[in-house]
Amino acid sequence: MDGDFRHDFVRERGALKQHPALVLNADYRPLSYYPLSLWPWQEAVKAVWLDRVDIVAEYDVHVASPSTRIRIPSVVVLKDYVKPRKRVAFTRFNLFLRDEFSCQYCGSRGDLTFDHVVPRAAGGITSWENVVAACSPCNLRKGSKSLRRSGMSLRKVPRQPTASELNNIGRKFPPNMLHDSWMDYLYWDAELEA
């Protein structure tokens, strides 16, 4: 086997890992904005082969088997509509997303933790309505005191978000890599500039 061929093959395989497909629901909206609904190129090709998706856009890169050559899909749309979840799971990530990755006391971004507004020591529970994102300095400053005793205030009242609200917030935090072919589908329902 020619050494140059092997080098080209290995380099090409590594490059293909960099070609994710944006997955759209049957209504042509992403399944989720944050994290953005992406599949590895292998999953997208498999879904095409199984006739579960239609290809909307493609990369200028091909993959091949002994009998088939296909351009890698960059945008696929599901043939069957997936009903979005109505209930949002109470997770650390979703809490930080609800609070837009900023401290709810001072507004800083960065190393976040979470804080119980009504401290657990005072009977506060772990719920959407009682937990907020907080930076370490604010969390330490507040400690196990009430808001009034700590002299601190919240930027907004904590509440349980809807799935739609989290999706809309997620649109404010695009991933580092956005392919040009995705743009028409990521912000198609956004208000156009005049």
C-alpha positions in Angstrom: 0.0 0.0 0.0 1.3 3.4 -0.9 2.3 5.5 2.2 0.9 8.7 0.7 -2.5 7.1 0.2 -2.6 6.0 3.9 -1.6 9.5 5.0 -4.3 11.2 2.9 -6.9 8.7 4.1 -6.1 9.3 7.8 -6.0 13.1 7.3 -9.4 13.0 5.5 -11.0 10.9 8.2 -9.9 13.4 10.9 -11.2 16.3 8.8 -14.6 14.6 8.5 -15.1 14.7 12.2 -15.4 18.5 11.8 -18.6 18.3 9.7 -21.6 18.1 12.0 -25.2 18.3 10.6 -27.7 20.7 12.0 -30.9 18.7 12.8 -34.2 20.4 12.1 -37.6 19.2 13.2 -40.2 18.6 10.5 -41.3 22.2 10.9 -37.8 23.3 9.9 -36.8 24.6 13.3 -33.8 23.2 15.2 -34.7 20.6 17.8 -32.9 22.8 20.3 -30.8 25.9 20.2 -28.7 25.4 23.3 -27.2 23.0 23.0 -27.6 23.3 19.3 -29.1 20.1 17.8 -26.2 18.7 15.9 -25.4 15.2 14.8 -21.9 13.8 13.8 -21.7 13.4 10.0 -21.9 9.6 10.5 -25.3 9.8 12.2 -26.6 12.2 9.5 -25.5 9.8 6.7 -27.1 6.8 8.6 -30.4 8.7 9.0 -30.4 9.6 5.3 -29.7 6.0 4.4 -32.6 4.8 6.7 -34.9 7.4 5.1 -35.6 9.2 8.4 -34.4 12.6 7.2 -34.2 14.7 4.1 -31.0 16.6 3.2 -31.5 20.3 3.0 -27.9 21.4 2.6 -24.5 19.7 2.1 -20.8 20.3 2.6 -18.4 20.2 -0.3 -17.0 17.0 1.1 -17.8 13.4 0.1 -17.7 10.1 1.8 -17.7 6.8 -0.1 -18.4 3.2 0.3 -17.5 0.6 -2.3 -20.9 1.2 -4.0 -22.0 4.7 -3.0 -20.6 8.2 -2.9 -22.5 10.9 -0.9 -21.8 14.5 0.0 -21.9 15.0 3.7 -25.1 16.6 4.9 -24.8 20.0 6.7 -28.5 20.4 7.4 -31.1 17.6 7.7 -34.8 17.8 8.5 -36.7 15.0 10.2 -39.5 13.4 8.2 -41.6 12.9 11.4 -42.3 15.8 13.7 -40.9 15.4 17.2 -43.1 17.1 19.8 -41.0 19.4 22.0 -40.9 18.8 25.7 -43.1 21.0 27.7 -41.5 20.4 31.1 -37.9 21.5 31.6 -35.7 19.4 33.8 -34.3 21.1 36.8 -30.5 20.7 36.2 -27.5 22.9 36.9 -27.0 23.6 33.2 -30.7 24.6 32.7 -30.5 26.8 35.8 -27.4 28.6 34.4 -29.1 28.9 31.0 -32.3 30.4 32.6 -30.0 32.9 34.4 -28.1 33.6 31.1 -24.8 32.4 32.7 -24.6 35.4 34.9 -24.7 35.9 38.7 -28.1 36.9 39.8 -26.7 39.2 42.5 -24.0 41.2 40.7 -24.3 40.2 37.0 -20.8 38.9 36.6 -20.1 36.0 34.2 -17.6 33.3 34.7 -17.1 30.8 37.5 -20.6 30.2 38.6 -22.2 28.1 41.4 -25.7 28.2 42.6 -27.3 29.7 45.7 -30.5 29.1 47.6 -32.3 32.4 48.0 -34.0 31.2 51.1 -31.1 29.2 52.7 -31.6 25.5 53.3 -30.8 26.1 56.9 -33.9 28.4 57.1 -36.1 25.8 55.4 -35.5 26.8 51.8 -36.0 24.0 49.2 -34.0 23.2 46.1 -36.4 24.4 43.3 -36.6 26.7 40.3 -38.2 29.3 42.5 -35.5 29.2 45.2 -32.2 28.6 43.4 -30.2 31.1 41.3 -26.8 31.2 39.6 -24.3 33.1 41.7 -20.6 33.8 41.5 -18.4 32.5 44.3 -17.8 36.0 45.9 -21.6 36.7 46.1 -22.4 33.2 47.3 -19.8 33.6 50.1 -21.0 37.1 50.9 -24.6 36.0 51.2 -23.8 32.7 53.0 -26.8 31.3 54.9 -28.4 34.7 55.4 -31.6 35.9 54.0 -31.6 38.5 51.2 -32.6 41.3 53.6 -29.9 40.3 56.2 -27.2 40.1 53.6 -28.2 43.5 52.0 -28.3 41.9 48.6 -31.0 41.8 46.0 -31.8 39.7 43.0 -31.6 41.0 39.4 -34.8 39.0 38.6 -37.2 36.8 40.5 -36.4 33.1 40.0 -39.1 31.0 38.4 -39.5 27.8 36.4 -38.9 28.5 32.7 -40.8 26.9 29.8 -38.9 24.9 27.2 -39.7 27.6 24.7 -38.2 30.3 27.0 -35.0 28.2 27.4 -34.7 27.8 23.7 -35.1 31.5 23.1 -32.4 32.2 25.8 -30.2 29.6 24.2 -30.3 31.5 20.9 -28.3 34.2 22.5 -25.4 31.8 23.0 -24.4 30.4 19.6 -21.8 27.7 19.5 -18.2 28.6 18.4 -18.7 27.1 15.0 -21.7 28.0 12.8 -21.6 26.8 9.2 -23.0 29.2 6.6 -25.6 26.7 5.5 -27.2 26.7 9.0 -27.9 30.4 9.2 -31.2 30.4 7.4 -32.5 27.8 9.8 -31.2 29.1 13.1 -32.7 32.6 13.0 -35.5 32.3 10.5 -38.1 33.4 13.0 -36.1 36.4 14.2 -37.3 39.9 13.4 -35.6 41.3 10.3 -33.8 44.6 10.4 -35.4 47.4 8.4 
